[in-house]
Amino acid sequence: MNELLISIYPHIKNIIYFYISHLYLTSFFLQSNNNLRLQKGKLSWKEVQSN
């Protein structure tokens, strides 16, 4: 049983690292997309106010 765990453990660790990095990247991209939308919204709102 211990040998099985020792042979599987690195794979589990890689999967966990991959999952965490994937979550981090997706949250980062979502935040940047939201910031871009907010900036576009502010620009369009300024255009509406100037008109």
mmCIF file as Biopython writes it, N, C-alpha, C and O atoms, coordinates in Angstrom:
data_model
#
loop_
_atom_site.group_PDB
_atom_site.id
_atom_site.type_symbol
_atom_site.label_atom_id
_atom_site.label_alt_id
_atom_site.label_comp_id
_atom_site.label_asym_id
_atom_site.label_entity_id
_atom_site.label_seq_id
_atom_site.pdbx_PDB_ins_code
_atom_site.Cartn_x
_atom_site.Cartn_y
_atom_site.Cartn_z
_atom_site.occupancy
_atom_site.B_iso_or_equiv
_atom_site.auth_seq_id
_atom_site.auth_asym_id
_atom_site.pdbx_PDB_model_num
ATOM 1   N N  . MET A ? 1  ? 0.832   -1.203 0.000   1.0 0.0 1  A 1 
ATOM 2   C CA . MET A ? 1  ? 0.000   0.000  0.000   1.0 0.0 1  A 1 
ATOM 3   C C  . MET A ? 1  ? 0.866   1.253  0.000   1.0 0.0 1  A 1 
ATOM 4   O O  . MET A ? 1  ? 0.600   2.190  -0.753  1.0 0.0 1  A 1 
ATOM 5   N N  . ASN A ? 2  ? 1.904   1.277  0.840   1.0 0.0 2  A 1 
ATOM 6   C CA . ASN A ? 2  ? 2.769   2.449  0.882   1.0 0.0 2  A 1 
ATOM 7   C C  . ASN A ? 2  ? 3.497   2.655  -0.441  1.0 0.0 2  A 1 
ATOM 8   O O  . ASN A ? 2  ? 3.663   3.787  -0.894  1.0 0.0 2  A 1 
ATOM 9   N N  . GLU A ? 3  ? 3.928   1.563  -1.055  1.0 0.0 3  A 1 
ATOM 10  C CA . GLU A ? 3  ? 4.614   1.697  -2.345  1.0 0.0 3  A 1 
ATOM 11  C C  . GLU A ? 3  ? 3.672   2.276  -3.390  1.0 0.0 3  A 1 
ATOM 12  O O  . GLU A ? 3  ? 4.075   3.094  -4.217  1.0 0.0 3  A 1 
ATOM 13  N N  . LEU A ? 4  ? 2.423   1.848  -3.348  1.0 0.0 4  A 1 
ATOM 14  C CA . LEU A ? 4  ? 1.443   2.385  -4.287  1.0 0.0 4  A 1 
ATOM 15  C C  . LEU A ? 4  ? 1.263   3.888  -4.064  1.0 0.0 4  A 1 
ATOM 16  O O  . LEU A ? 4  ? 1.242   4.665  -5.019  1.0 0.0 4  A 1 
ATOM 17  N N  . LEU A ? 5  ? 1.135   4.283  -2.819  1.0 0.0 5  A 1 
ATOM 18  C CA . LEU A ? 5  ? 0.988   5.711  -2.511  1.0 0.0 5  A 1 
ATOM 19  C C  . LEU A ? 5  ? 2.212   6.493  -2.967  1.0 0.0 5  A 1 
ATOM 20  O O  . LEU A ? 5  ? 2.091   7.582  -3.529  1.0 0.0 5  A 1 
ATOM 21  N N  . ILE A ? 6  ? 3.392   5.929  -2.721  1.0 0.0 6  A 1 
ATOM 22  C CA . ILE A ? 6  ? 4.624   6.626  -3.098  1.0 0.0 6  A 1 
ATOM 23  C C  . ILE A ? 6  ? 4.693   6.789  -4.615  1.0 0.0 6  A 1 
ATOM 24  O O  . ILE A ? 6  ? 5.181   7.807  -5.107  1.0 0.0 6  A 1 
ATOM 25  N N  . SER A ? 7  ? 4.210   5.797  -5.355  1.0 0.0 7  A 1 
ATOM 26  C CA . SER A ? 7  ? 4.265   5.900  -6.814  1.0 0.0 7  A 1 
ATOM 27  C C  . SER A ? 7  ? 3.181   6.832  -7.346  1.0 0.0 7  A 1 
ATOM 28  O O  . SER A ? 7  ? 3.359   7.436  -8.404  1.0 0.0 7  A 1 
ATOM 29  N N  . ILE A ? 8  ? 2.070   6.962  -6.639  1.0 0.0 8  A 1 
ATOM 30  C CA . ILE A ? 8  ? 0.966   7.795  -7.129  1.0 0.0 8  A 1 
ATOM 31  C C  . ILE A ? 8  ? 1.101   9.238  -6.659  1.0 0.0 8  A 1 
ATOM 32  O O  . ILE A ? 8  ? 0.633   10.155 -7.335  1.0 0.0 8  A 1 
ATOM 33  N N  . TYR A ? 9  ? 1.732   9.448  -5.516  1.0 0.0 9  A 1 
ATOM 34  C CA . TYR A ? 9  ? 1.765   10.773 -4.888  1.0 0.0 9  A 1 
ATOM 35  C C  . TYR A ? 9  ? 2.260   11.886 -5.815  1.0 0.0 9  A 1 
ATOM 36  O O  . TYR A ? 9  ? 1.633   12.945 -5.854  1.0 0.0 9  A 1 
ATOM 37  N N  . PRO A ? 10 ? 3.356   11.697 -6.566  1.0 0.0 10 A 1 
ATOM 38  C CA . PRO A ? 10 ? 3.803   12.782 -7.453  1.0 0.0 10 A 1 
ATOM 39  C C  . PRO A ? 10 ? 2.744   13.161 -8.478  1.0 0.0 10 A 1 
ATOM 40  O O  . PRO A ? 10 ? 2.600   14.337 -8.811  1.0 0.0 10 A 1 
ATOM 41  N N  . HIS A ? 11 ? 2.001   12.177 -8.984  1.0 0.0 11 A 1 
ATOM 42  C CA . HIS A ? 11 ? 0.962   12.478 -9.969  1.0 0.0 11 A 1 
ATOM 43  C C  . HIS A ? 11 ? -0.151  13.297 -9.322  1.0 0.0 11 A 1 
ATOM 44  O O  . HIS A ? 11 ? -0.653  14.253 -9.914  1.0 0.0 11 A 1 
ATOM 45  N N  . ILE A ? 12 ? -0.530  12.917 -8.109  1.0 0.0 12 A 1 
ATOM 46  C CA . ILE A ? 12 ? -1.567  13.666 -7.400  1.0 0.0 12 A 1 
ATOM 47  C C  . ILE A ? 12 ? -1.093  15.100 -7.163  1.0 0.0 12 A 1 
ATOM 48  O O  . ILE A ? 12 ? -1.860  16.049 -7.330  1.0 0.0 12 A 1 
ATOM 49  N N  . LYS A ? 13 ? 0.169   15.250 -6.775  1.0 0.0 13 A 1 
ATOM 50  C CA . LYS A ? 13 ? 0.717   16.584 -6.531  1.0 0.0 13 A 1 
ATOM 51  C C  . LYS A ? 13 ? 0.689   17.409 -7.818  1.0 0.0 13 A 1 
ATOM 52  O O  . LYS A ? 13 ? 0.332   18.587 -7.790  1.0 0.0 13 A 1 
ATOM 53  N N  . ASN A ? 14 ? 1.062   16.800 -8.941  1.0 0.0 14 A 1 
ATOM 54  C CA . ASN A ? 14 ? 1.038   17.521 -10.210 1.0 0.0 14 A 1 
ATOM 55  C C  . ASN A ? 14 ? -0.378  17.945 -10.564 1.0 0.0 14 A 1 
ATOM 56  O O  . ASN A ? 14 ? -0.602  19.064 -11.024 1.0 0.0 14 A 1 
ATOM 57  N N  . ILE A ? 15 ? -1.336  17.045 -10.347 1.0 0.0 15 A 1 
ATOM 58  C CA . ILE A ? 15 ? -2.727  17.367 -10.667 1.0 0.0 15 A 1 
ATOM 59  C C  . ILE A ? 15 ? -3.203  18.533 -9.801  1.0 0.0 15 A 1 
ATOM 60  O O  . ILE A ? 15 ? -3.874  19.442 -10.290 1.0 0.0 15 A 1 
ATOM 61  N N  . ILE A ? 16 ? -2.852  18.502 -8.517  1.0 0.0 16 A 1 
ATOM 62  C CA . ILE A ? 16 ? -3.279  19.580 -7.615  1.0 0.0 16 A 1 
ATOM 63  C C  . ILE A ? 16 ? -2.634  20.900 -8.035  1.0 0.0 16 A 1 
ATOM 64  O O  . ILE A ? 16 ? -3.309  21.929 -8.071  1.0 0.0 16 A 1 
ATOM 65  N N  . TYR A ? 17 ? -1.353  20.886 -8.350  1.0 0.0 17 A 1 
ATOM 66  C CA . TYR A ? 17 ? -0.686  22.110 -8.793  1.0 0.0 17 A 1 
ATOM 67  C C  . TYR A ? 17 ? -1.323  22.632 -10.075 1.0 0.0 17 A 1 
ATOM 68  O O  . TYR A ? 17 ? -1.565  23.832 -10.210 1.0 0.0 17 A 1 
ATOM 69  N N  . PHE A ? 18 ? -1.594  21.725 -11.021 1.0 0.0 18 A 1 
ATOM 70  C CA . PHE A ? 18 ? -2.209  22.132 -12.281 1.0 0.0 18 A 1 
ATOM 71  C C  . PHE A ? 18 ? -3.575  22.751 -12.030 1.0 0.0 18 A 1 
ATOM 72  O O  . PHE A ? 18 ? -3.920  23.773 -12.624 1.0 0.0 18 A 1 
ATOM 73  N N  . TYR A ? 19 ? -4.355  22.128 -11.145 1.0 0.0 19 A 1 
ATOM 74  C CA . TYR A ? 19 ? -5.705  22.616 -10.850 1.0 0.0 19 A 1 
ATOM 75  C C  . TYR A ? 19 ? -5.650  24.005 -10.215 1.0 0.0 19 A 1 
ATOM 76  O O  . TYR A ? 19 ? -6.425  24.891 -10.578 1.0 0.0 19 A 1 
ATOM 77  N N  . ILE A ? 20 ? -4.730  24.189 -9.266  1.0 0.0 20 A 1 
ATOM 78  C CA . ILE A ? 20 ? -4.623  25.491 -8.588  1.0 0.0 20 A 1 
ATOM 79  C C  . ILE A ? 20 ? -4.169  26.565 -9.573  1.0 0.0 20 A 1 
ATOM 80  O O  . ILE A ? 20 ? -4.721  27.665 -9.586  1.0 0.0 20 A 1 
ATOM 81  N N  . SER A ? 21 ? -3.175  26.257 -10.390 1.0 0.0 21 A 1 
ATOM 82  C CA . SER A ? 21 ? -2.697  27.252 -11.346 1.0 0.0 21 A 1 
ATOM 83  C C  . SER A ? 21 ? -3.785  27.568 -12.369 1.0 0.0 21 A 1 
ATOM 84  O O  . SER A ? 21 ? -3.922  28.714 -12.797 1.0 0.0 21 A 1 
ATOM 85  N N  . HIS A ? 22 ? -4.564  26.547 -12.765 1.0 0.0 22 A 1 
ATOM 86  C CA . HIS A ? 22 ? -5.661  26.765 -13.703 1.0 0.0 22 A 1 
ATOM 87  C C  . HIS A ? 22 ? -6.699  27.703 -13.090 1.0 0.0 22 A 1 
ATOM 88  O O  . HIS A ? 22 ? -7.157  28.639 -13.746 1.0 0.0 22 A 1 
ATOM 89  N N  . LEU A ? 23 ? -7.070  27.453 -11.837 1.0 0.0 23 A 1 
ATOM 90  C CA . LEU A ? 23 ? -8.030  28.328 -11.156 1.0 0.0 23 A 1 
ATOM 91  C C  . LEU A ? 23 ? -7.485  29.748 -11.074 1.0 0.0 23 A 1 
ATOM 92  O O  . LEU A ? 23 ? -8.212  30.711 -11.320 1.0 0.0 23 A 1 
ATOM 93  N N  . TYR A ? 24 ? -6.201  29.880 -10.727 1.0 0.0 24 A 1 
ATOM 94  C CA . TYR A ? 24 ? -5.608  31.209 -10.576 1.0 0.0 24 A 1 
ATOM 95  C C  . TYR A ? 24 ? -5.615  31.955 -11.907 1.0 0.0 24 A 1 
ATOM 96  O O  . TYR A ? 24 ? -5.957  33.136 -11.964 1.0 0.0 24 A 1 
ATOM 97  N N  . LEU A ? 25 ? -5.233  31.248 -12.985 1.0 0.0 25 A 1 
ATOM 98  C CA . LEU A ? 25 ? -5.195  31.897 -14.292 1.0 0.0 25 A 1 
ATOM 99  C C  . LEU A ? 25 ? -6.588  32.309 -14.738 1.0 0.0 25 A 1 
ATOM 100 O O  . LEU A ? 25 ? -6.769  33.415 -15.247 1.0 0.0 25 A 1 
ATOM 101 N N  . THR A ? 26 ? -7.584  31.432 -14.555 1.0 0.0 26 A 1 
ATOM 102 C CA . THR A ? 26 ? -8.932  31.776 -15.010 1.0 0.0 26 A 1 
ATOM 103 C C  . THR A ? 26 ? -9.466  32.963 -14.219 1.0 0.0 26 A 1 
ATOM 104 O O  . THR A ? 26 ? -10.097 33.849 -14.794 1.0 0.0 26 A 1 
ATOM 105 N N  . SER A ? 27 ? -9.224  32.996 -12.913 1.0 0.0 27 A 1 
ATOM 106 C CA . SER A ? 27 ? -9.709  34.129 -12.120 1.0 0.0 27 A 1 
ATOM 107 C C  . SER A ? 27 ? -8.996  35.407 -12.557 1.0 0.0 27 A 1 
ATOM 108 O O  . SER A ? 27 ? -9.610  36.472 -12.610 1.0 0.0 27 A 1 
ATOM 109 N N  . PHE A ? 28 ? -7.696  35.305 -12.871 1.0 0.0 28 A 1 
ATOM 110 C CA . PHE A ? 28 ? -6.951  36.484 -13.314 1.0 0.0 28 A 1 
ATOM 111 C C  . PHE A ? 28 ? -7.507  37.001 -14.641 1.0 0.0 28 A 1 
ATOM 112 O O  . PHE A ? 28 ? -7.694  38.206 -14.808 1.0 0.0 28 A 1 
ATOM 113 N N  . PHE A ? 29 ? -7.776  36.082 -15.595 1.0 0.0 29 A 1 
ATOM 114 C CA . PHE A ? 29 ? -8.318  36.503 -16.889 1.0 0.0 29 A 1 
ATOM 115 C C  . PHE A ? 29 ? -9.705  37.100 -16.731 1.0 0.0 29 A 1 
ATOM 116 O O  . PHE A ? 29 ? -10.037 38.083 -17.393 1.0 0.0 29 A 1 
ATOM 117 N N  . LEU A ? 30 ? -10.527 36.509 -15.853 1.0 0.0 30 A 1 
ATOM 118 C CA . LEU A ? 30 ? -11.866 37.060 -15.627 1.0 0.0 30 A 1 
ATOM 119 C C  . LEU A ? 30 ? -11.764 38.465 -15.053 1.0 0.0 30 A 1 
ATOM 120 O O  . LEU A ? 30 ? -12.514 39.350 -15.465 1.0 0.0 30 A 1 
ATOM 121 N N  . GLN A ? 31 ? -10.854 38.689 -14.112 1.0 0.0 31 A 1 
ATOM 122 C CA . GLN A ? 31 ? -10.689 40.022 -13.532 1.0 0.0 31 A 1 
ATOM 123 C C  . GLN A ? 31 ? -10.250 41.022 -14.597 1.0 0.0 31 A 1 
ATOM 124 O O  . GLN A ? 31 ? -10.772 42.135 -14.645 1.0 0.0 31 A 1 
ATOM 125 N N  . SER A ? 32 ? -9.305  40.648 -15.446 1.0 0.0 32 A 1 
ATOM 126 C CA . SER A ? 32 ? -8.828  41.574 -16.471 1.0 0.0 32 A 1 
ATOM 127 C C  . SER A ? 32 ? -9.948  41.869 -17.466 1.0 0.0 32 A 1 
ATOM 128 O O  . SER A ? 32 ? -10.075 43.004 -17.924 1.0 0.0 32 A 1 
ATOM 129 N N  . ASN A ? 33 ? -10.768 40.859 -17.812 1.0 0.0 33 A 1 
ATOM 130 C CA . ASN A ? 33 ? -11.895 41.096 -18.710 1.0 0.0 33 A 1 
ATOM 131 C C  . ASN A ? 33 ? -12.887 42.059 -18.079 1.0 0.0 33 A 1 
ATOM 132 O O  . ASN A ? 33 ? -13.392 42.957 -18.753 1.0 0.0 33 A 1 
ATOM 133 N N  . ASN A ? 34 ? -13.174 41.883 -16.790 1.0 0.0 34 A 1 
ATOM 134 C CA . ASN A ? 34 ? -14.092 42.791 -16.108 1.0 0.0 34 A 1 
ATOM 135 C C  . ASN A ? 34 ? -13.530 44.206 -16.088 1.0 0.0 34 A 1 
ATOM 136 O O  . ASN A ? 34 ? -14.275 45.168 -16.276 1.0 0.0 34 A 1 
ATOM 137 N N  . ASN A ? 35 ? -12.230 44.346 -15.863 1.0 0.0 35 A 1 
ATOM 138 C CA . ASN A ? 35 ? -11.620 45.675 -15.854 1.0 0.0 35 A 1 
ATOM 139 C C  . ASN A ? 35 ? -11.728 46.322 -17.230 1.0 0.0 35 A 1 
ATOM 140 O O  . ASN A ? 35 ? -11.995 47.519 -17.333 1.0 0.0 35 A 1 
ATOM 141 N N  . LEU A ? 36 ? -11.520 45.535 -18.293 1.0 0.0 36 A 1 
ATOM 142 C CA . LEU A ? 36 ? -11.652 46.084 -19.640 1.0 0.0 36 A 1 
ATOM 143 C C  . LEU A ? 36 ? -13.081 46.543 -19.883 1.0 0.0 36 A 1 
ATOM 144 O O  . LEU A ? 36 ? -13.302 47.611 -20.452 1.0 0.0 36 A 1 
ATOM 145 N N  . ARG A ? 37 ? -14.057 45.739 -19.455 1.0 0.0 37 A 1 
ATOM 146 C CA . ARG A ? 37 ? -15.456 46.129 -19.633 1.0 0.0 37 A 1 
ATOM 147 C C  . ARG A ? 37 ? -15.754 47.409 -18.867 1.0 0.0 37 A 1 
ATOM 148 O O  . ARG A ? 37 ? -16.446 48.293 -19.372 1.0 0.0 37 A 1 
ATOM 149 N N  . LEU A ? 38 ? -15.229 47.511 -17.637 1.0 0.0 38 A 1 
ATOM 150 C CA . LEU A ? 38 ? -15.471 48.719 -16.846 1.0 0.0 38 A 1 
ATOM 151 C C  . LEU A ? 38 ? -14.866 49.935 -17.543 1.0 0.0 38 A 1 
ATOM 152 O O  . LEU A ? 38 ? -15.493 50.993 -17.597 1.0 0.0 38 A 1 
ATOM 153 N N  . GLN A ? 39 ? -13.661 49.794 -18.072 1.0 0.0 39 A 1 
ATOM 154 C CA . GLN A ? 39 ? -13.022 50.916 -18.756 1.0 0.0 39 A 1 
ATOM 155 C C  . GLN A ? 39 ? -13.828 51.309 -19.990 1.0 0.0 39 A 1 
ATOM 156 O O  . GLN A ? 39 ? -14.020 52.498 -20.244 1.0 0.0 39 A 1 
ATOM 157 N N  . LYS A ? 40 ? -14.301 50.330 -20.762 1.0 0.0 40 A 1 
ATOM 158 C CA . LYS A ? 40 ? -15.117 50.638 -21.937 1.0 0.0 40 A 1 
ATOM 159 C C  . LYS A ? 40 ? -16.402 51.334 -21.508 1.0 0.0 40 A 1 
ATOM 160 O O  . LYS A ? 40 ? -16.840 52.291 -22.147 1.0 0.0 40 A 1 
ATOM 161 N N  . GLY A ? 41 ? -17.008 50.848 -20.418 1.0 0.0 41 A 1 
ATOM 162 C CA . GLY A ? 41 ? -18.238 51.459 -19.926 1.0 0.0 41 A 1 
ATOM 163 C C  . GLY A ? 41 ? -18.011 52.906 -19.508 1.0 0.0 41 A 1 
ATOM 164 O O  . GLY A ? 41 ? -18.835 53.773 -19.799 1.0 0.0 41 A 1 
ATOM 165 N N  . LYS A ? 42 ? -16.892 53.173 -18.823 1.0 0.0 42 A 1 
ATOM 166 C CA . LYS A ? 42 ? -16.596 54.541 -18.401 1.0 0.0 42 A 1 
ATOM 167 C C  . LYS A ? 42 ? -16.382 55.430 -19.619 1.0 0.0 42 A 1 
ATOM 168 O O  . LYS A ? 42 ? -16.869 56.560 -19.656 1.0 0.0 42 A 1 
ATOM 169 N N  . LEU A ? 43 ? -15.652 54.924 -20.623 1.0 0.0 43 A 1 
ATOM 170 C CA . LEU A ? 43 ? -15.405 55.724 -21.813 1.0 0.0 43 A 1 
ATOM 171 C C  . LEU A ? 43 ? -16.719 56.056 -22.511 1.0 0.0 43 A 1 
ATOM 172 O O  . LEU A ? 43 ? -16.950 57.205 -22.887 1.0 0.0 43 A 1 
ATOM 173 N N  . SER A ? 44 ? -17.575 55.060 -22.686 1.0 0.0 44 A 1 
ATOM 174 C CA . SER A ? 44 ? -18.840 55.307 -23.376 1.0 0.0 44 A 1 
ATOM 175 C C  . SER A ? 44 ? -19.709 56.254 -22.548 1.0 0.0 44 A 1 
ATOM 176 O O  . SER A ? 44 ? -20.417 57.094 -23.105 1.0 0.0 44 A 1 
ATOM 177 N N  . TRP A ? 45 ? -19.657 56.119 -21.214 1.0 0.0 45 A 1 
ATOM 178 C CA . TRP A ? 45 ? -20.442 57.006 -20.347 1.0 0.0 45 A 1 
ATOM 179 C C  . TRP A ? 45 ? -19.941 58.447 -20.467 1.0 0.0 45 A 1 
ATOM 180 O O  . TRP A ? 45 ? -20.749 59.376 -20.467 1.0 0.0 45 A 1 
ATOM 181 N N  . LYS A ? 46 ? -18.633 58.650 -20.569 1.0 0.0 46 A 1 
ATOM 182 C CA . LYS A ? 46 ? -18.098 60.003 -20.761 1.0 0.0 46 A 1 
ATOM 183 C C  . LYS A ? 46 ? -18.549 60.558 -22.111 1.0 0.0 46 A 1 
ATOM 184 O O  . LYS A ? 46 ? -18.885 61.738 -22.220 1.0 0.0 46 A 1 
ATOM 185 N N  . GLU A ? 47 ? -18.555 59.715 -23.127 1.0 0.0 47 A 1 
ATOM 186 C CA . GLU A ? 47 ? -19.002 60.169 -24.446 1.0 0.0 47 A 1 
ATOM 187 C C  . GLU A ? 47 ? -20.459 60.607 -24.384 1.0 0.0 47 A 1 
ATOM 188 O O  . GLU A ? 47 ? -20.835 61.624 -24.967 1.0 0.0 47 A 1 
ATOM 189 N N  . VAL A ? 48 ? -21.276 59.835 -23.675 1.0 0.0 48 A 1 
ATOM 190 C CA . VAL A ? 48 ? -22.693 60.187 -23.540 1.0 0.0 48 A 1 
ATOM 191 C C  . VAL A ? 48 ? -22.835 61.510 -22.801 1.0 0.0 48 A 1 
ATOM 192 O O  . VAL A ? 48 ? -23.655 62.343 -23.185 1.0 0.0 48 A 1 
ATOM 193 N N  . GLN A ? 49 ? -22.052 61.717 -21.748 1.0 0.0 49 A 1 
ATOM 194 C CA . GLN A ? 49 ? -22.143 62.960 -20.974 1.0 0.0 49 A 1 
ATOM 195 C C  . GLN A ? 49 ? -21.697 64.159 -21.819 1.0 0.0 49 A 1 
ATOM 196 O O  . GLN A ? 49 ? -22.312 65.223 -21.748 1.0 0.0 49 A 1 
ATOM 197 N N  . SER A ? 50 ? -20.636 63.999 -22.615 1.0 0.0 50 A 1 
ATOM 198 C CA . SER A ? 50 ? -20.141 65.119 -23.415 1.0 0.0 50 A 1 
ATOM 199 C C  . SER A ? 50 ? -21.161 65.487 -24.492 1.0 0.0 50 A 1 
ATOM 200 O O  . SER A ? 50 ? -21.280 66.657 -24.855 1.0 0.0 50 A 1 
ATOM 201 N N  . ASN A ? 51 ? -21.892 64.507 -25.000 1.0 0.0 51 A 1 
ATOM 202 C CA . ASN A ? 51 ? -22.928 64.796 -25.994 1.0 0.0 51 A 1 
ATOM 203 C C  . ASN A ? 51 ? -24.159 65.347 -25.287 1.0 0.0 51 A 1 
ATOM 204 O O  . ASN A ? 51 ? -25.157 65.659 -25.937 1.0 0.0 51 A 1 
#
